[in-house]
Amino acid sequence: MKPPDPAALPHSPAAERNRAPILAVLRALLAPGGRALEIASGTGQHAAHFAAALPGWRWQPTDVAAECFGAITGWAARAGAANVAPPRRLDVRDAPWPSEGAPFSEPFDLIYSANLLHISPPECGPALMQGAARHLAPGGLLVTYGPYLEDGVPTAPGNLAFDQDLRRRHPRGPAPPRGRGAARPGRRPAPARTPRPAGQQPAAGVRAGSLECPPARYQSHS
Ligand SMILES: C[S@@+](CC[C@H](N)C(=O)[O-])C[C@H]1O[C@@H](n2cnc3c(N)ncnc32)[C@H](O)[C@@H]1O
């Protein structure tokens, strides 16, 4: 079958820019093969790029918006990534995952989500942690990418303005509960080579942590 015309596919310039640095972090973190669940796949550019580059992995894309599914399938076909499963509808706040159809029958070795937490309502953060605790295999990794502000880490004024804007749009609820049980949390800054206009975008970073069983024990790293 002829791959879809890339010009006809929904396209995120940010995903194009950050996919290589994120892939470098994933390569360093991941075993040669496993099962990956992506939350909030959006256009599907990350799913296509990572699955094509990590052929030992089976990649399950999802999004709350079923309108994304054509793009997700299209980008995977364009990349020749046969290891991308058909997308499933998943609202991160639902339990169990996914939101529709048959529940996932096996645990995942990686749960990956990029650019979800800062654009979604506050309850999505704890829901992601709780869902990861339910659906990760022992020793599995939760990896998130996004614009994170960290205590004591200086950032550009434009980043602070972006943060204030997000807080106006999504007033914060109470902080998620903190508990014990997360192992090997870590942060990888976005490499300096990620091109972005100075002061216009927040500093981005990749966070990873494995969640230990039993699933009820989790910790938010945000
Ligand atoms: C900024 S886009 C990020 C897309 C992609 N991960 C990327 O980095 O290019 C945010 C995505 O989150 C999805 N989303 C928003 N709320 C969600 C929720 N409650 N559960 C799952 N996905 C959600 C949106 O439909 C959208 O595709």
The ligand as an SDF file (V2000), in Angstrom:
LIG
                    3D

 27 29  0  0  0  0  0  0  0  0999 V2000
   -0.2170   18.8810   23.3250 C   0  0  0  0  0  0  0  0  0  0  0  0
   -0.9030   17.3770   22.7000 S   0  0  0  0  0  0  0  0  0  0  0  0
    0.5140   16.2960   22.8280 C   0  0  0  0  0  0  0  0  0  0  0  0
    0.5200   15.2670   21.7460 C   0  0  0  0  0  0  0  0  0  0  0  0
    1.8000   14.4160   21.6870 C   0  0  0  0  0  0  0  0  0  0  0  0
    1.9740   13.6230   22.8710 N   0  0  0  0  0  0  0  0  0  0  0  0
    3.0070   15.2740   21.4620 C   0  0  0  0  0  0  0  0  0  0  0  0
    3.8150   15.5000   22.3800 O   0  0  0  0  0  0  0  0  0  0  0  0
    3.1660   15.7570   20.3250 O   0  0  0  0  0  0  0  0  0  0  0  0
   -1.9050   16.8490   24.0370 C   0  0  0  0  0  0  0  0  0  0  0  0
   -2.7430   15.6140   23.7620 C   0  0  0  0  0  0  0  0  0  0  0  0
   -3.3430   15.2260   24.9870 O   0  0  0  0  0  0  0  0  0  0  0  0
   -4.6060   14.6680   24.6950 C   0  0  0  0  0  0  0  0  0  0  0  0
   -5.3900   14.6910   25.9390 N   0  0  0  0  0  0  0  0  0  0  0  0
   -5.9260   15.7640   26.5620 C   0  0  0  0  0  0  0  0  0  0  0  0
   -6.5990   15.3850   27.6670 N   0  0  0  0  0  0  0  0  0  0  0  0
   -6.4490   14.0390   27.7680 C   0  0  0  0  0  0  0  0  0  0  0  0
   -6.9070   13.0620   28.6970 C   0  0  0  0  0  0  0  0  0  0  0  0
   -7.6780   13.3950   29.7350 N   0  0  0  0  0  0  0  0  0  0  0  0
   -6.5670   11.7670   28.4990 N   0  0  0  0  0  0  0  0  0  0  0  0
   -5.8040   11.4140   27.4290 C   0  0  0  0  0  0  0  0  0  0  0  0
   -5.3550   12.2890   26.5020 N   0  0  0  0  0  0  0  0  0  0  0  0
   -5.6740   13.5900   26.6690 C   0  0  0  0  0  0  0  0  0  0  0  0
   -5.1390   15.5810   23.5950 C   0  0  0  0  0  0  0  0  0  0  0  0
   -6.2090   14.9770   22.8760 O   0  0  0  0  0  0  0  0  0  0  0  0
   -3.8760   15.7930   22.7570 C   0  0  0  0  0  0  0  0  0  0  0  0
   -3.7610   14.8600   21.7260 O   0  0  0  0  0  0  0  0  0  0  0  0
  1  2  1  0
  2  3  1  0
  2 10  1  0
  3  4  1  0
  4  5  1  0
  5  6  1  0
  5  7  1  0
  7  8  2  0
  7  9  1  0
 10 11  1  0
 11 12  1  0
 11 26  1  0
 12 13  1  0
 13 14  1  0
 13 24  1  0
 14 15  1  0
 14 23  1  0
 15 16  2  0
 16 17  1  0
 17 18  1  0
 17 23  2  0
 18 19  1  0
 18 20  2  0
 20 21  1  0
 21 22  2  0
 22 23  1  0
 24 25  1  0
 24 26  1  0
 26 27  1  0
M  CHG  2   2   1   9  -1
M  END
$$$$
